[in-house]
Amino acid sequence: GAAVGAAQDGMRPVVELMFVDFFGVCFDAIYNLMAKNTYFSNGSFRVPMVLMTSTGGGYSDGGQHSQCLYGTFAHLPGMKVVAPSNAYDAKGLMTTALRDDNPVVVFEDKMMYNDVGPVPEEDLAIPFGVAEIKRSGTDVSLIATSSMVGVCLEAAERLEALGVSAEVVDPRTLFPLDKETLIESVRKTGYAVVVDEGVLRYGVTG
């Protein structure tokens, strides 16, 4: 709530909340203030803030620390939702988030915290709503979010040994979503497998 006020007063706050599972204690500030105040004020107040959190399971922390709630935030108008799959994209998307005049939620998969990858020292800004083909293929499209991109790249290598050419597509941002790139990939290959840690029903995977 303090960050929303700071953002409306001209600052660009960055808030880090340890686990997305804990967001229930501050949903009112997120859903009813952060996401909506620009619209409630007819544009008089902007809310340029970034909300960072970790997501996903994988190391036995229980049901209160392992959810993947992309869909909860992508569903609500007024927020942009980012889910980088590597260090390079994380820097480029964060730069764009920091410069955006709208609230942005950045999901970091905790299973990637120890990953290492190339990141340029110079300025890097990756536009929202632009998916990336991480690996080209012709037989099946593997569309994945966050850490599942790496899983799909590994799967694509194994499939290649079996004579199957898999294309791996990373949306990078879940809202705005680059539907065109996803559709074009599936139109080319004829088959799609969507890989995400979230719940299937009403989620990003759906």
N, C-alpha and C positions, 0 to 999 in steps of 0.2 A: 504493500500500500504506500509506503514511503517512497519507493522507487517510481510509482505512477505519478505521485505528486511532484517529484524531482523532474521527471520527464516533461510534465506539463509546464514546468517552470523554466524550461530551456536547457536542462542537463540531458545527458545521454547515459543513464545508469545501466550497469550490467549487474544482474543479480544471479547468484549461483545457489541453487537449492540441491542438496546432495543427491536425493533420489526422487524420481518422478512420482513414486508411490506415496510420498509425503505431501503431495500438492493439495490433498483434501483439506488441510488446515488453512489454506489461503485461496480457495477457489473463488470466493466472492470478489477478492481484489483482482484476480486474474480474469475471470469471466465477465464481471459486471463493471469493472473499472478499466483495467488495462486494455481489454479488447474493444470496449464500446465507447469510451469517453470522447474519442475523436468524432464519432457519429452523433453522440448526445449533444455535443457542442457545435454541430454543423461545421466542423473543421476549425473552429476557433482555437481548440487545444489539440496539439499533436501529442502522441505518446511514443517518442522514439526511445525505446528501451529494449534490452536483450535479456531474456530469461534463459539461463543455462541449467541443464540437469542431466543426470546419468540415467540410463535405461537398460533394459535387457537382463537376462539371467545368465546362468552358466557357472557360478561358483558357490552354489549351495547357501545363499543368504536368506532363503525362505520367501514366502509369498508376499511379504511386505517390502521386499527389496528387489524384486525380479520382474516387475511388470513392464510391458512395452506399450505405452499409452499414446502412441502417435495419433491415433484416430480421434481420441478425446479432444485434442487440441486442434487438429486439422478440421474438425467439424464446425468449430465456432467461428463465425465471421469476425474479421477484424485482426486476426493474428496470422503471421506467416510462420511456417514450420519447416525447420531445417534438420536434415539427418545425414551428416557427412560420413563417408565410408573410409576415408584415409586422411593423412595429415595435410596433404596438399589441398584437398577440397575443404578441410576444416578451416584452414587459414583463409582461403579465398571466400568462403561463404560467411565466415565471421566478419571479415572486412566489410562485406556488403551489408550484413546485419547491423553493424555499428553505424553505418552511414544512412540506414533506412529511417524514414520518418514514422514508420509504423512499428508496433511491438512485434518482436520476433522471438520464437521459442527455438532454442538450439538443443537437440538431443545428442548426447555423446554416449556411445555404447561403452559400458565399463570394461567389456572384454577387449577393447582396443587400446586401453590406456598405456599398455606397454609396447604397442606397435611403433615401429620406426619407419619413416619414409621421407623422401626428398621434399623440402619446403624452400621456396626461393626467399632470399633476404629482401628483395625488392617488393614494392607494393603489389599485392595480388587481390583482385576482386572478381569473384565468380558471380554472374547474374543469377538471380532467383528464377525458377521456372524453366531451367535449361538442363535437361537430362544429359547423361553422357554414356555413350557406348564404350564400356570398359574392355570389351573383347568382341570382335566381329564374328558372326557365324551365319549359317544358312539353314540349319535344320530345326532349331528350337530356340525360343527366346527365354532366357532366365532373367526375370525382373526382380531385383532385390533391393532391400533397404539396409542402410547402415552396415553393421558387421556381416550381414548375410551376403553382401557383395563379395567379400573375400571367400566365403563358403562356396558361392556360385562359380567364382573364378577357378577354384580348386576342382569343383565338379566338372567344369568345362574341360579342364586338362584331362581328367579321367575319361570323359566321354570321347575326347579326341582319339584316345588310344583304342576306343571301340568303334571308331569310324563315324562318330556323330559330331557334327559341327554346331556348337552351342554359342549363341550370342548372349552376352551379359550386359544388361542395361541397369544403370543406377540413376534413379530419378533425382537424387541429391536434395531436392526440396519437395516436400509432400503437399505444401500449399505455398505458392502456386505450383500446380502439377503440370508437367510437360506431357500432356496426353498425346500430342502429335508424334513425338519420338517413340513413345511406347507402341502406339498403333502401327506406325510404319515398320517397326521391328517385327511385330507379330504378323503383319501383312506379308512381309518378306519370307519369314520362316514357316508360317502356317500353324505354329504351336507356341503356347505360352505356359511357363511355370512361374508363379509368383511366390517369392520366398521372403517371409517376414516373421519376426518373433511374436508379433502381436496376435490377439484373438482374431479368428477369421471373420466372425459375424460383425457386420457393420464397421469393420476396421479398414485400415489402409489397404490391406491385401484384398479385401472384398471390392 
